[in-house]
Amino acid sequence: MEGLFNIEFDFWAVILLFGSFQGVFLAGMLLTGRQKGKSIFFLALLILIVATNLFNYLLLHTNLYTFVPHLVHVSTPFLMLLGPCYYFYIKSILERKIKLQTRDLLHFAPFLLGALFFAPFYLLNSLEKTELLTYQLSFLKAELTPEVAIFLLAQIVVSFGYIYYSIRMLKKLKERNKIRSFENKYHWLIKFSRAFLIFWSVDFLGVVWYFVQGEIDRRVYYITMLCCAVAINMIVLFFYRNSKVFLQVFLNNENSKYETSKVSNSDLQKHLIELVSYMESERPYLDAGLSLQKLSDHLKKPKYLISQILNIELGKSFYEFINEYRFNEVKHRLKDPKYRDLTILAIAYDSGFNNKNTFNKVFKKQAGITPSEYIQNNLKVKS
């Protein structure tokens, strides 16, 4: 019994500890931040479930469970909530005013089934739990019982089903709306959904391996642990490197300002189509003095409505929206032989830019290279 209480702290323990800490910290930041909303709640819940699952692995891997046996597997049934939470997260991003109804409680039924599955373990006292876990962990492989097999399959099927439905929901919206609003927000959400699908695919392959071998191999857990830790750290890294996209898209920050707006999503999309049509036919962006007020006067739409359209549908500010048109105009003229005698700066001014620094900054952001490098690359292609 003396070796029972020896705590093992190795490379894997560091990964588990760091991942769980990062997840809890980020979830805490999201929930206690100034920005509130259902999308923030569901994203924080997703991160927290993965983080607590890592902590569960940490307890088992380091033998810490001998001190706190009642904390073991407390988080495991919550894995059944990853699929439903992800679905509601995506839905809360797409719909400005999402209302949860009584029938939505059915989405949380898998969690209750998971809790029921672990109920016999929860009812054990601390000594019984410790002895059972010690016995199970003494073997590298364990028998794949029908009950465990059903739980693992249910966990995978539920998650895959919800993620598939979320991606399908995004694609349907994209097909129905032939506007550029999906170039930013929905582009990122589809990528995020696919990344989440890959995350669960690793678990699925692990379960397939169990079925092929007819037993549970604890070494496969390490792959799952690593995926959970990588997923948490990728979200944290993305948050710090792309804070604006994270706030606008993944936290739905722009939509929260318009929570009380009476303009529906369908009306916003109609207004956006009119705005884009006007921009492409009249090309008002060529006017270096174009302002939100001027555009409002031309379209006969209030300024707040134009800002709302751009923020919610495109995730862009007024000047980001206008300068993107100007950038495309410059790019078009740089390829047009009739503008060959003009300098880059002259073309930029003719395209609506009124400041060299602004032009260079916008061009570098949009193209990833400077205007001079862009021209040189085109010459190389032609030659």
Secondary structure, 3 states (H helix, E strand, C coil): CHHHHCCCCCHHHHHHHHHHHHHHHHHHHHHHCCCCCHHHHHHHHHHHHHHHHHHHHHHHHHCHHHCCHHHCCCCHHHHHHHHHHHHHHHHHHHCCCCCCCHHHHHHHHHHHHHHHHHHHHHCCCHHHHHHHHHHHHCCCEEECCHHHHHHHHHHHHHHHHHHHHHHHHHHHHHHHCCCHHHHCHHHHHHHHHHHHHHHHHHHHHHHHHHHHHCEEEHHHHHHHHHHHHHHHHHHHHHHHHCHHHHHHHHCCHHHHCCCCCCCCHHHHHHHHHHHHHHHHHHCHHHCCCCCHHHHHHHHCCCHHHHHHHHHHHHCCCHHHHHHHHHHHHHHHHHHCHHHCCCCHHHHHHHCCCCCHHHHHHHHHHHHCCCHHHHHHHHHHHHC
